[in-house]
Amino acid sequence: MKDDFDIERARKDTRGCDRVVHFNNAGSSLMPAPVADALKEFLHQEEMTGGYETVEQNQQQLNNFYRATAALLNCETAEVAFVENATRAWDMAFYSFRFNPGDRVLTTVEEYGSNVIAYNQQVKRCGIELTFIDSDAHGQVDINALKDQIDDRVKLISMTHIPTGGGLINPAAAVGQVANEAGIPFLLDSCQGVGQVALDVSKLGCDMLCGTGRKYLRGPRGTGLLYVKKSMIEKLEPPFLDQHAATLVSPDEYVIRNDAGRFENWEQYFAGKAALGVAMDYAMSFGMPAIQKRVCTLARGLREKLTAIDGVTVTDRGLALGGIVTFMAEQQSASQIKQLLSGHGINVSVSDGSGNLVAFNQRGLTSVVRASLHYYNTESEVDFFTETLRKIL
Ligand SMILES: Cc1ncc(COP(=O)(O)O)c(C=O)c1O
């Protein structure tokens, strides 16, 4: 691959590269050294000086989380909340809506499993109507089918940007445009998008966006983020409130914050928050367009090589494809392949179960191997991967 990406720096900073070929970045990436060191340093300070005191002494580092997220997403710091993972971030947005019987929610067949569970809970509890928009011939959300479903009962359009079990990058900005033109709030689950692709909430047209720390952002586990557009914040009353989200002004009165802090907890994983800010700064030091280009190019190379192996079927669909590469083989099951690759020092995961259930059911897929690449992976790792897979099969 001929580009000016500083792969030497990326590898040097990724200490785990010496031990494993890590193609499980959509699960949890290898933290780069500056991120892991910041996390350890924060915890060490907590150990030596006390948790509350460490927070007081590191205000700037903690505030950096908001500054870095705002820079990454092109939004304001007051529109950002620190949450423990993408699911809770998404929940805080979704469960803030007060649905009435007959209200409609539009999503897509590629929706993430936990989100589908939440919709169905609201179907049972509030009588909302849930519609899955089908994919078009390329495998991405069908924008015309989405437009056809718009009516004045639609209260929310909610979509997964990059599904957990395939290479697809859904055309989020086109969906945002439909939502904005119809005046319908748009919730985007970009859990696999943050850190993988360049995101600009004003171009995406989303009112709310969730992300996680441990995947493509290469931050610590147990960290996540929520963006809520300024004009939406005061319209959304979070399902849980505490003394950080609101102020108790008398025994029976409280005032909810008017920034995205209303979606946060008082008690937080402060070490993780500080380190996630470092992770975002680290990503931006390479530049998101450069990261996106490298991830997509590496993954395209892997797909081409996999297609040439007898018995292997690449299962990714979509006009735009990212760093997640999924496949099946006639010779071995997905879980056998994962286990055998692990014996050769290669990490992958298996996509099955509820993560991508609606699309998988529709396509007759039950279980696929998921090899998810990041910018610090190399073409020689891709070659080693495909050679090893050939031998295994
Ligand atoms: C598309 C998508 N959304 C949400 C999640 C959940 O993220 P978290 O585990 O951080 O809650 C995942 C995790 O794989 C995902 O792929």
PDBQT file of the ligand as one rigid body, heavy atoms in Angstrom, charges set to zero:
ROOT
HETATM    1  C1  LIG A 401     -23.307  -1.313  16.123  1.00  0.00    +0.000 C 
HETATM    2  C2  LIG A 401     -23.087  -1.506  17.578  1.00  0.00    +0.000 A 
HETATM    3  N1  LIG A 401     -23.820  -0.800  18.447  1.00  0.00    +0.000 NA
HETATM    4  C3  LIG A 401     -23.662  -0.922  19.771  1.00  0.00    +0.000 A 
HETATM    5  C4  LIG A 401     -22.748  -1.812  20.295  1.00  0.00    +0.000 A 
HETATM    6  C5  LIG A 401     -22.615  -1.922  21.779  1.00  0.00    +0.000 C 
HETATM    7  O1  LIG A 401     -21.490  -1.252  22.241  1.00  0.00    +0.000 OA
HETATM    8  P1  LIG A 401     -21.096  -1.304  23.772  1.00  0.00    +0.000 P 
HETATM    9  O2  LIG A 401     -20.667  -2.711  24.032  1.00  0.00    +0.000 OA
HETATM   10  O3  LIG A 401     -20.004  -0.315  23.942  1.00  0.00    +0.000 OA
HETATM   11  O4  LIG A 401     -22.299  -0.967  24.554  1.00  0.00    +0.000 OA
HETATM   12  C6  LIG A 401     -21.957  -2.575  19.436  1.00  0.00    +0.000 A 
HETATM   13  C7  LIG A 401     -20.995  -3.532  19.963  1.00  0.00    +0.000 C 
HETATM   14  O5  LIG A 401     -20.499  -4.420  19.310  1.00  0.00    +0.000 OA
HETATM   15  C8  LIG A 401     -22.115  -2.406  18.035  1.00  0.00    +0.000 A 
HETATM   16  O6  LIG A 401     -21.395  -3.107  17.173  1.00  0.00    +0.000 OA
ENDROOT
TORSDOF 0
